[in-house]
Amino acid sequence: MKAKAVVFTDVRQVSYEEVEVPEQGPEEVTVELEYSWISNGTESSFLKGERITGEQVTRPEDILPFPQVAGYQKVGIVRSVGAQVRDLKPGDRVFASVSRVDGMAFDHGGHVNPAVTHRSQVWKLPEGADPIAYSGLVLTQVGYNCGMRPSVDEGDFAVVIGDGMVGQWAAQTLAHRGAEVLVLGRHDRRLALLPEGIRGFNVRKQPLQEAIGARRDIAVVVDSIGAMDTFRQLMPSMKHNSHLVSAGFLGTTGMVDIQELRPQEITLHCPSGWSPERMDGTLAGIRDGWLQTAPLITHILPASQGAEAWRLILEKSEFFLGIVLDWRSES
């Protein structure tokens, strides 16, 4: 079956082109896309040739081969369902993660329309939901997972390193659980997107110590960007039996010696990927309004302009955060 997709054809090369996708199987769902949300950090690491099956490349010959259909998250309308799918029907609005493709280095991808996806990777959206708010559900779940992993008591002081999307959603989740949250960032415009009640601090403009002062009660540090030097600056202010959460793929710069954590009995959490239970919780958080996604969207581009979206991400030619591809007018 023919489909349209955003394809990484080589290192730093992006194309919108026709691809082959398998025919729908008995346990699969075919989705006509409305929106897909780019995962800036993860997808960039593949586009720049920094990945081989989830690990960082150390030799040129280890680079994951191209071409690849980019991404892993989108929303749309069910076109058809397999014979063994009983709980979805054509016309349902759903979120879908990875979908099958043929003839690529990977046998799956995200930014592809129509999308043939196993039922286990499809979530029905609430009635009347704004679909674009759910189009980054996997990535939102990473931030949700970071905020849910550590134990948190009402009033605990939590610090999130990084003002990107994962940092924003981790901060929202910690605040929802009752923590006092400080986000350390480097971009005033990103920090300005934090919900009311979450404090932002630009470490480019002021020394970190001005944000922490004499406090010695940090209960949680979430590192969303692999800034271990910043974590080590925070360690003297972390209380006994506190938590470090290290998010996702951070390359070789996200190194920590386990012996550093022992004196304060700091628990290390290393969340990655997604699970049905966490996806359900994330979806519920968006539905209930405390997990905010749409305010982080800065650009909506036609899917056919996928190369332009990636130029923006790689060149950082203007301010951006959440970038969504619109498939509704693409054929």
C-alpha positions in Angstrom: 0.0 0.0 0.0 1.2 3.5 -0.8 1.7 6.1 1.8 3.3 9.5 2.3 6.1 9.9 4.9 8.8 12.2 6.2 11.9 10.3 5.5 15.5 10.7 6.7 17.3 9.8 3.5 20.8 10.4 4.8 22.6 12.3 7.6 20.9 15.7 7.8 18.8 15.0 4.7 15.0 15.1 4.9 12.5 14.3 2.2 8.7 14.1 2.0 8.0 11.2 -0.3 5.9 8.2 -1.2 6.7 4.9 0.7 5.4 1.4 0.9 3.5 0.2 4.0 2.2 -3.3 4.6 -1.4 -4.2 4.2 -3.3 -4.2 7.5 -3.1 -7.4 9.5 -5.8 -8.9 11.7 -4.5 -7.2 14.9 -3.8 -3.9 13.3 -5.5 -0.5 12.8 -5.1 1.8 9.8 -5.2 5.5 10.7 -5.6 8.5 8.5 -3.4 11.2 10.1 -4.4 14.6 11.3 -1.2 15.6 13.1 2.2 14.2 14.1 4.5 15.8 16.7 8.2 15.9 16.2 10.4 14.7 19.1 13.2 17.3 18.7 15.9 15.5 20.6 15.4 11.9 19.9 14.7 12.3 16.2 17.6 14.7 15.8 20.0 12.1 17.2 18.9 9.8 14.4 19.0 12.5 11.7 22.5 13.5 12.7 23.8 9.9 12.6 24.3 9.6 16.4 22.3 6.4 16.9 22.6 2.7 16.3 19.6 0.8 17.8 19.4 3.2 20.7 23.1 3.5 21.5 25.5 6.3 20.7 27.6 5.8 17.6 31.4 5.4 18.3 32.5 4.4 14.8 31.3 5.7 11.4 30.5 2.2 10.3 28.1 1.8 13.2 25.7 4.6 12.0 22.2 3.3 11.7 21.6 2.9 7.9 19.4 5.2 6.0 16.7 5.7 4.8 14.4 5.9 7.9 10.9 7.0 8.4 11.2 9.5 11.2 9.2 9.7 14.4 6.9 7.7 16.7 3.8 9.7 17.5 0.6 11.0 15.8 -3.1 11.4 15.9 -5.8 10.7 13.4 -9.0 9.0 12.4 -9.4 5.2 12.1 -9.9 4.2 8.5 -10.2 0.4 9.1 -9.5 -2.2 11.7 -8.4 -5.8 11.5 -10.7 -8.8 12.1 -9.4 -9.3 15.7 -9.7 -5.7 16.7 -13.0 -5.4 18.6 -12.8 -2.2 20.6 -12.1 0.3 17.8 -14.1 1.2 14.7 -13.8 3.4 11.6 -14.3 7.0 12.5 -12.8 6.8 16.0 -10.2 9.5 16.7 -7.0 7.9 18.1 -3.3 8.4 19.0 -0.9 5.9 17.4 2.8 5.4 18.1 5.1 3.4 15.8 3.6 2.1 12.5 4.9 -0.4 10.0 6.8 0.6 6.9 8.6 -1.4 4.1 11.9 -0.9 2.4 13.6 1.1 5.2 16.4 0.6 7.6 13.7 0.4 10.3 10.5 -1.6 9.7 8.6 1.1 11.6 8.2 4.9 11.8 6.0 7.7 13.0 5.4 10.4 10.4 3.6 8.2 7.8 0.1 8.5 6.4 -1.9 6.3 6.3 -0.4 4.5 9.3 -0.7 0.8 9.8 -0.3 0.2 13.6 -0.7 -2.7 16.0 -3.7 -2.3 18.3 -1.4 -2.3 21.3 0.1 1.0 20.1 -3.2 2.8 19.6 -5.1 4.8 22.2 -8.7 6.1 21.7 -9.0 9.8 22.5 -11.7 11.2 24.8 -14.9 12.4 23.1 -14.6 16.0 22.0 -10.8 16.1 22.6 -8.6 18.6 20.7 -6.5 16.0 18.8 -3.4 18.2 18.5 -3.1 18.3 22.3 -2.5 14.5 22.2 -0.3 14.3 19.1 2.9 14.1 21.2 1.6 11.6 23.7 4.7 9.4 23.8 7.0 12.3 24.4 4.6 13.8 26.9 4.7 10.4 28.7 8.5 10.7 29.1 8.0 13.9 31.1 5.1 12.4 33.0 7.2 9.3 33.8 10.1 11.5 35.0 7.8 13.3 37.4 6.1 10.1 38.6 9.2 8.0 39.3 10.5 9.5 42.5 8.6 9.5 45.8 7.2 13.0 46.5 5.6 14.4 49.6 3.5 17.6 49.7 5.8 20.6 49.7 8.9 18.7 48.6 11.4 20.9 46.7 12.1 19.6 43.2 14.6 20.9 40.6 14.2 20.2 36.9 17.3 20.7 34.7 16.2 21.7 31.2 13.4 23.9 29.8 12.6 21.7 26.8 9.4 19.7 26.4 10.4 16.8 28.7 11.6 19.2 31.3 8.3 21.2 31.1 6.1 18.1 31.5 8.3 16.7 34.3 7.8 20.0 36.1 4.1 20.0 35.5 3.8 16.4 36.9 5.9 17.1 40.0 3.8 20.2 40.7 0.6 18.2 40.3 1.9 15.8 42.9 2.4 18.7 45.4 6.1 19.6 44.9 7.5 23.1 44.9 9.2 23.1 41.5 12.2 25.1 40.1 13.1 24.7 36.4 16.7 25.6 35.4 16.8 26.7 31.8 18.7 28.7 29.3 15.9 30.4 27.3 13.6 33.1 28.7 10.9 32.4 26.1 10.8 28.7 27.1 10.8 29.5 30.8 7.9 31.9 30.2 5.8 28.9 29.0 5.9 27.3 32.5 2.4 27.2 34.2 1.7 29.5 37.0 3.2 28.3 40.3 6.3 26.7 38.7 9.4 28.9 39.0 11.9 29.3 36.2 15.5 30.4 36.4 17.9 31.2 33.5 21.3 29.8 34.3 22.8 31.7 31.4 22.1 35.0 33.1 22.6 34.3 36.8 24.7 31.9 38.8 22.9 28.8 39.8 23.6 29.4 43.5 21.3 32.5 43.3 18.4 30.1 42.6 19.2 27.6 45.4 20.7 29.9 48.1 21.3 28.1 51.4 18.7 25.4 50.8 19.7 21.9 51.7 16.3 20.3 51.1 16.2 19.3 47.4 14.2 16.1 47.4 14.2 15.5 43.6 16.4 16.4 40.7 15.2 15.6 37.2 17.9 15.9 34.5 16.2 16.1 31.2 19.3 17.1 29.1 22.3 15.2 30.5 23.8 18.2 32.4 25.7 16.2 35.0 27.9 19.2 35.9 24.7 21.0 36.9 23.6 18.0 38.9 26.9 18.0 40.8 26.5 21.6 41.7 23.1 20.7 43.1 24.3 17.7 45.1 25.4 19.6 48.2 21.8 21.0 48.4 20.1 17.6 48.1 18.8 16.1 51.3 19.5 12.6 52.5 17.5 9.9 50.7 16.7 12.2 47.7 16.2 11.2 44.1 17.9 11.8 40.7 15.9 11.1 37.6 17.9 10.9 34.3 15.6 11.1 31.3 15.9 9.1 28.1 18.9 9.1 25.7 21.6 11.5 26.8 24.6 10.2 24.9 28.0 9.7 26.7 27.8 13.0 28.6 25.2 11.7 31.0 27.7 9.8 33.1 27.4 9.4 36.9 29.7 7.4 39.2 27.4 5.4 41.5 29.8 6.0 44.4 28.9 9.7 44.2 25.3 8.9 45.2 26.0 6.6 48.1 26.9 9.2 50.9 23.5 10.9 50.6 21.7 7.6 49.6 20.4 9.2 46.4 18.2 6.9 44.4 18.8 6.9 40.6 15.9 6.5 38.2 16.5 6.0 34.5 13.1 6.1 32.7 13.0 5.5 29.0 10.5 4.3 26.4 6.8 3.9 27.2 4.3 1.5 28.6 0.5 1.1 28.3 0.0 2.1 32.0 2.1 5.3 31.7 0.4 6.2 28.4 -3.0 5.8 30.0 -1.9 8.0 32.9 -0.5 10.7 30.5 -3.7 10.7 28.4 -5.7 11.2 31.6 -3.5 14.1 32.7 -4.0 15.9 29.4 -7.8 15.1 29.5 -8.0 16.4 33.1 -6.1 19.6 32.2 -3.2 19.5 34.6 -0.8 18.2 31.9 -0.6 21.0 29.4 0.7 20.3 25.9 -0.9 22.7 23.4 0.8 25.8 25.0 4.2 24.4 24.1 3.4 24.2 20.4 5.2 27.0 18.6 5.0 25.8 15.0 2.5 23.9 12.9 3.7 23.1 9.4 2.2 21.1 6.5 3.6 17.6 6.5 5.0 18.2 3.1 7.3 20.9 4.7 8.9 18.4 6.9 12.3 19.3 5.6 11.7 23.0 6.6 10.7 21.8 10.1 14.0 20.0 10.4 16.0 22.9 9.0 14.5 25.0 11.8 15.5 22.4 14.4 19.0 21.8 13.2 19.9 25.4 12.4 18.0 27.0 15.4 17.3 29.9 13.1 14.3 31.1 15.2 12.6 30.4 18.5 10.8 27.0 18.6 9.8 24.3 21.0 6.9 22.0 20.0 6.8 21.5 16.2 3.7 19.7 14.8 3.2 18.5 11.2 -0.3 18.9 9.8 -1.5 16.1 7.5 -5.1 17.2 7.0 -4.5 18.8 3.6 -1.9 16.4 2.3 -2.7 13.7 -0.2 
